[in-house]
């Protein structure tokens, strides 16, 4: 009979405990917006190490017309190759960020503008992207990054 009383008391105590505070989704969204801004700054300064460190160790980078790139080291190399073009300029901005109610996953939808000098003049592109963010050890990291052009295929 005593185990039943002890169990009943523990259940009653657990029921009386205050519920944990729900995550502040607006604050989490702002954190991701700040990370996007820092990402654009890292691109402008061609800081591929900072760019790569935004990704999870096993993240995916999926540029158009290329195979999926797996893992932080390969992603850093891909960004280095993408940013080595002459007079390259890349900016992007979120148009929507949705944070899961659990505040451990989010997605970021936005637009980008990419330009660089080519052999026949300036090449300009614009398009859209989706980034899936994952919160790991209290930090938001990019788990999946995919983008594609709005321009018609030539």
C-alpha positions as CSV (number, residue, x, y, z in Angstrom):
1,X,0.0,0.0,0.0
2,X,2.8,2.4,0.8
3,X,4.3,2.4,-2.8
4,X,0.8,3.4,-4.0
5,X,0.7,6.3,-1.6
6,X,4.2,7.4,-2.6
7,X,3.4,7.1,-6.3
8,X,0.2,9.1,-5.7
9,X,2.1,11.8,-3.9
10,X,4.6,12.1,-6.7
11,X,1.9,12.3,-9.4
12,X,0.1,15.0,-7.3
13,X,3.4,17.0,-6.9
14,X,4.1,16.8,-10.6
15,X,0.6,18.0,-11.5
16,X,1.1,21.0,-9.2
17,X,4.4,22.0,-10.7
18,X,4.3,25.1,-12.8
19,X,4.3,24.5,-16.5
20,X,7.5,25.5,-18.3
21,X,7.5,28.8,-20.0
22,X,6.7,28.5,-23.7
23,X,9.6,29.5,-26.0
24,X,9.7,33.1,-27.2
25,X,9.2,32.4,-30.9
26,X,9.5,36.1,-31.9
27,X,12.9,36.2,-30.2
28,X,14.0,33.0,-31.9
29,X,12.9,34.4,-35.3
30,X,14.9,37.6,-34.6
31,X,18.0,35.4,-33.8
32,X,17.7,33.8,-37.2
33,X,17.3,37.2,-38.9
34,X,20.5,38.3,-37.1
35,X,22.2,35.1,-38.3
36,X,21.1,35.8,-41.9
37,X,22.5,39.3,-41.6
38,X,25.8,38.0,-40.3
39,X,25.8,35.4,-43.1
40,X,25.5,38.2,-45.8
41,X,28.3,40.1,-44.1
42,X,30.5,36.9,-44.2
43,X,29.7,36.5,-47.9
44,X,30.7,40.1,-48.6
45,X,34.0,39.6,-46.8
46,X,34.5,36.1,-48.4
47,X,34.8,34.6,-44.9
48,X,34.1,31.0,-45.9
49,X,35.0,29.7,-42.5
50,X,32.3,31.8,-40.8
51,X,29.9,30.7,-43.5
52,X,30.6,27.1,-43.0
53,X,30.3,27.4,-39.3
54,X,26.7,28.4,-39.7
55,X,25.9,24.9,-40.9
56,X,25.5,21.7,-38.9
57,X,28.5,19.3,-39.2
58,X,26.3,17.1,-41.4
59,X,24.4,19.9,-43.2
60,X,23.4,19.9,-46.8
61,X,24.0,22.6,-49.4
62,X,22.0,22.2,-52.6
63,X,23.0,24.8,-55.3
64,X,21.3,24.7,-58.6
65,X,22.6,22.5,-61.4
66,X,25.0,20.6,-59.1
67,X,25.0,17.6,-56.9
68,X,24.1,17.9,-53.2
69,X,27.1,18.9,-51.0
70,X,27.3,17.1,-47.7
71,X,29.1,18.2,-44.6
72,X,30.6,21.4,-43.3
73,X,34.1,21.0,-44.9
74,X,32.6,20.3,-48.4
75,X,30.2,23.2,-47.9
76,X,33.0,25.5,-47.1
77,X,34.8,24.5,-50.2
78,X,31.7,25.0,-52.3
79,X,31.2,28.5,-50.9
80,X,34.9,29.2,-51.6
81,X,34.4,28.2,-55.2
82,X,31.2,30.1,-55.6
83,X,32.7,33.3,-54.2
84,X,35.9,33.3,-56.2
85,X,34.3,34.7,-59.3
86,X,35.5,38.2,-60.4
87,X,33.6,41.0,-58.7
88,X,31.1,38.5,-57.2
89,X,28.3,40.1,-55.2
90,X,25.7,38.0,-53.3
91,X,23.0,39.4,-51.1
92,X,19.9,37.6,-49.7
93,X,17.2,38.4,-47.3
94,X,14.4,36.4,-45.6
95,X,10.8,37.1,-46.6
96,X,9.4,34.6,-44.1
97,X,10.8,32.8,-41.1
98,X,8.7,30.2,-39.3
99,X,9.9,28.8,-36.0
100,X,8.3,25.5,-34.8
101,X,6.3,25.7,-31.6
102,X,9.1,23.7,-29.9
103,X,11.6,26.3,-31.0
104,X,14.1,23.6,-32.1
105,X,13.5,23.8,-35.9
106,X,12.7,26.7,-38.3
107,X,12.6,27.4,-41.9
108,X,13.6,30.6,-43.7
109,X,12.3,31.5,-47.1
110,X,13.8,34.4,-49.0
111,X,15.2,36.0,-52.1
112,X,18.7,36.5,-53.4
113,X,20.6,38.6,-55.9
114,X,23.9,37.3,-57.3
115,X,26.2,39.1,-59.8
116,X,29.7,38.6,-61.1
117,X,31.8,39.6,-64.1
118,X,31.9,37.1,-66.9
119,X,33.8,36.8,-70.1
120,X,31.1,38.6,-72.0
121,X,30.2,41.2,-69.3
122,X,28.3,41.3,-66.0
123,X,26.2,38.2,-65.2
124,X,23.2,38.9,-62.9
125,X,20.9,36.4,-61.3
126,X,18.0,36.6,-58.9
127,X,16.1,33.8,-57.2
128,X,14.7,32.3,-54.1
129,X,16.0,30.1,-51.3
130,X,14.8,27.9,-48.4
131,X,17.0,27.3,-45.4
132,X,16.1,24.8,-42.7
133,X,17.5,25.8,-39.3
134,X,18.0,23.4,-36.4
135,X,18.7,24.4,-32.9
136,X,21.6,22.4,-31.5
137,X,23.1,23.0,-28.0
138,X,21.3,26.3,-27.8
139,X,22.5,27.6,-31.2
140,X,20.7,27.8,-34.5
141,X,22.6,26.0,-37.3
142,X,21.7,25.5,-41.0
143,X,20.7,21.9,-41.6
144,X,19.6,22.3,-45.3
145,X,20.2,25.2,-47.7
146,X,18.8,25.1,-51.2
147,X,18.4,27.9,-53.8
148,X,17.4,28.4,-57.4
149,X,17.1,31.1,-60.0
150,X,14.0,32.9,-61.2
151,X,15.6,33.4,-64.6
152,X,14.5,31.2,-67.5
153,X,16.9,28.5,-68.6
154,X,18.9,29.7,-71.6
